[in-house]
Amino acid sequence: MKKIIRLAAAALAFGLSFSVASAATFNGEFWDADVNLGNLGSADAIIAAGPATATFQSTGINYTSSTGGSVSSGSTLNTFLGADAASLSGSGTSTLTRSVFRFTGLLNLAAGPQQFSVGSDDGFRLTIGGVEIATAGNRGFATTSATRDLGAGLSAFELIFYENGGSTGVNFSINGALAAPAAIPLPASLPLMLLGLGALGAAMRRRKTAA
């Protein structure tokens, strides 16, 4: 009996002592607004008004034309997202005219000043670690950059982007390279941990029965 308990405890300790990471993606949300979006305030109001029309996982925020500029806002969400559309939950047939996106996740920042750049048509707001980095209003496709030293390590970010009709597109880069999602640490060896807990439970039940 003691041997079983020791083995179970060892398995549990082993499982707790290691970690793996989840698939590295950003979380994406899409609202089919169907109202005039004149500024970021109107985009915020759409987000606050109700749940997203669709959600998806973004492997990288680079939803632009092959030349890095705008695409037609008459495109469907499925077309706009490309390969990332495979992760869609909700309708992907909505067009992008008058729509709002919110991207969230983790960035693994290097030490020292970093240049954060967002290309957009129309407006956006980028916040990292609770710090507002840059914003833009209605415009044709253009890139806004800002340099900040936010410290090294994992930092949460939010990018809100809206389209008010015509052409559209958005991308997000750090130091000239597409911003990469940081993996989120998760408990490792979960099956082994469950095995250890199960063995401990069985051992305790047997001990009570023997008593």
For each residue, the residues with C-beta under 8 A, 3 or more apart:
1: 4 5 203 206 207
2: 5 6
3: 6 7
4: 1 7 8 199 202 203
5: 1 2 8 9 199 200 203
6: 2 3 9 10
7: 3 4 10 11 199
8: 4 5 11 12 195 196 197 198 199 200 203
9: 5 6 12 13 196 200
10: 6 7 13 14 196
11: 7 8 14 15 192 193 195 196 199
12: 8 9 15 16 193 196 197 200
13: 9 10 16 17 196
14: 10 11 17 18 189 192 196
15: 11 12 18 187 188 189 190 192 193 196
16: 12 13 187 193
17: 13 14
18: 14 15 188 189
19: 185 186 187 188
20: 185 186 188
21: 24 183 184 185 186
22: 183 184 185 186
23: 57 183
24: 21 59 180 181 182 183 184
25: 57 58 59 87 105 181
26: 57 58 59 60 61 103 104 105 181
27: 55 57 58 103 104 105
28: 55 56 57 58 81 84 101 102 103
29: 47 52 54 55 101 102 103 104
30: 52 53 54 55 56 77 90 94 99 100 101
31: 46 47 52 53 99 100 101
32: 53 91 94 98 99
33: 37 43 46 98 99 100 162
34: 98
35: 42 46 98
36: 42 98 164
37: 33 42 43 46 98 100 122 123 138 162 163 164
38: 42 138 164
39: 42 43 123 137 138
40: 43 44 123 124 125 135 137 160 162
41: 44 45
42: 35 36 37 38 39 45 46 162
43: 33 37 39 40 46 47 100 123 160 162
44: 40 41 47 48 160
45: 41 42 48 49
46: 31 33 35 37 42 43 49 100 162
47: 29 31 43 44 100 102 160
48: 44 45
49: 45 46
50:
51:
52: 29 30 31 55 90 102
53: 30 31 32 90 91 94
54: 29 30 77 88 89 90 91 92 94
55: 27 28 29 30 52 88 89 90
56: 28 30 81 84 85 87 88 89
57: 23 25 26 27 28 84 87
58: 25 26 27 28 61 81 84 103 105 181
59: 24 25 26 83 84 181
60: 26 178 179 180 181
61: 26 58 103 159 170 171 172 178 179
62: 171 172 178
63: 71 80 81 82 169 170 171
64: 67 68 69 70 71 119 141 169 170 171
65: 68 69 70 71 169
66:
67: 64
68: 64 65 119 171
69: 64 65 121 141 169
70: 64 65 121 140 141 167 168 169
71: 63 64 65 75 80 167 168 169
72: 75 167 168
73: 95 96 97 99 163 165 166 167 168
74: 95 96 97
75: 71 72 79 80 95 96 168
76: 79 80 92 93 94 95 96
77: 30 54 80 81 85 88 91 92 93 94 95 96 99
78: 81 85 88 92 93
79: 75 76 82 85
80: 63 71 75 76 77 96 168
81: 28 56 58 63 77 78 84 85 88 92
82: 63 79 85
83: 59 86
84: 28 56 57 58 59 81 87 88
85: 56 77 78 79 81 82 88 92
86: 83
87: 25 56 57 84
88: 54 55 56 77 78 81 84 85 92
89: 54 55 56
90: 30 52 53 54 55
91: 32 53 54 77 94
92: 54 76 77 78 81 85 88
93: 76 77 78
94: 30 32 53 54 76 77 91 99
95: 73 74 75 76 77 99
96: 73 74 75 76 77 80 99 163 168
97: 73 74 163 165 166
98: 32 33 34 35 36 37 163 164 165
99: 30 31 32 33 73 77 94 95 96 162 163
100: 30 31 33 37 43 46 47 160 161 162 163
101: 28 29 30 31 159 160 161 162 170
102: 28 29 47 52 158 159 160 161
103: 26 27 28 29 58 61 157 158 159 160 161 172
104: 26 27 29 156 157 158 159
105: 25 26 27 58 156 157 181 182
106: 154 155 156 157 181 182 183 184
107: 128 154 155 156 157 174 179 180 181 182
108: 153 154 155 180 182
109: 114 128 150 151 152 153 154 155 174
110: 114 152
111: 151 152
112: 149 152
113: 147 148 149
114: 109 110 147 148 149 150 174 175
115: 145 146 147 174 175 176
116: 126 128 133 134 145 146 147 148 172 173 174
117: 143 144 145 172 173 174 176
118: 124 126 134 136 143 144 159 161 170 171 172 173
119: 64 68 141 142 143 144 169 170 171 172 173
120: 123 124 136 139 141 142 143 144 161 169 170 171
121: 69 70 139 140 141 142 163 166 167 168 169 170
122: 37 136 137 138 139 162 163 164 168
123: 37 39 40 43 120 135 136 137 138 139 161 162 164
124: 40 118 120 134 135 136 144 159 160 161 162 170
125: 40 132 134 135 158 159 160
126: 116 118 132 133 134 135 157 158 159 172
127: 130 131 132 133 157 158 159
128: 107 109 116 131 133 148 150 155 156 157
129: 150 151 155 156 157
130: 127 156
131: 127 128 148 150
132: 125 126 127 135
133: 116 126 127 128 146 148
134: 116 118 124 125 126 144 145 146
135: 40 123 124 125 126 132 144
136: 118 120 122 123 124 139 142 144
137: 39 40 122 123
138: 37 38 39 122 123 164
139: 120 121 122 123 136 142
140: 70 121 167
141: 64 69 70 119 120 121 167 169
142: 119 120 121 136 139
143: 117 118 119 120
144: 117 118 119 120 124 134 135 136
145: 115 116 117 134
146: 115 116 133 134
147: 113 114 115 116
148: 113 114 116 128 131 133
149: 112 113 114
150: 109 114 128 129 131 155
151: 109 111 129 155
152: 109 110 111 112
153: 108 109
154: 106 107 108 109 182
155: 106 107 108 109 128 129 150 151
156: 104 105 106 107 128 129 130
157: 103 104 105 106 107 126 127 128 129
158: 102 103 104 125 126 127
159: 61 101 102 103 104 118 124 125 126 127 170 172
160: 40 43 44 47 100 101 102 103 124 125
161: 100 101 102 103 118 120 123 124 170
162: 33 37 40 42 43 46 99 100 101 122 123 124
163: 37 73 96 97 98 99 100 121 122 168
164: 36 37 38 98 122 123 138
165: 73 97 98
166: 73 97 121
167: 70 71 72 73 121 140 141
168: 70 71 72 73 75 80 96 121 122 163
169: 63 64 65 69 70 71 119 120 121 141
170: 61 63 64 101 118 119 120 121 124 159 161
171: 61 62 63 64 68 118 119 120 178
172: 61 62 103 116 117 118 119 126 159 178 179
173: 116 117 118 119 176 177 178 179
174: 107 109 114 115 116 117 177 179
175: 114 115
176: 115 117 173
177: 173 174 180
178: 60 61 62 171 172 173
179: 60 61 107 172 173 174
180: 24 60 107 108 177
181: 24 25 26 58 59 60 105 106 107
182: 24 105 106 107 108 154
183: 21 22 23 24 106
184: 21 22 24 106
185: 19 20 21 22
186: 19 20 21 22
187: 15 16 19 190 193
188: 15 18 19 20
189: 14 15 18 192 193
190: 15 187 193 194
191: 194 195
192: 11 14 15 189 195 196
193: 11 12 15 16 187 189 190 196 197
194: 190 191 197 198
195: 8 11 191 192 198 199
196: 8 9 10 11 12 13 14 15 192 193 199 200
197: 8 12 193 194 200 201
198: 8 194 195 201 202
199: 4 5 7 8 11 195 196 202 203
200: 5 8 9 12 196 197 203 204
201: 197 198 204 205
202: 4 198 199 205 206
203: 1 4 5 8 199 200 206 207
204: 200 201 207 208
205: 201 202 208 209
206: 1 202 203 209 210
207: 1 203 204 210 211
208: 204 205 211
209: 205 206
210: 206 207
211: 207 208
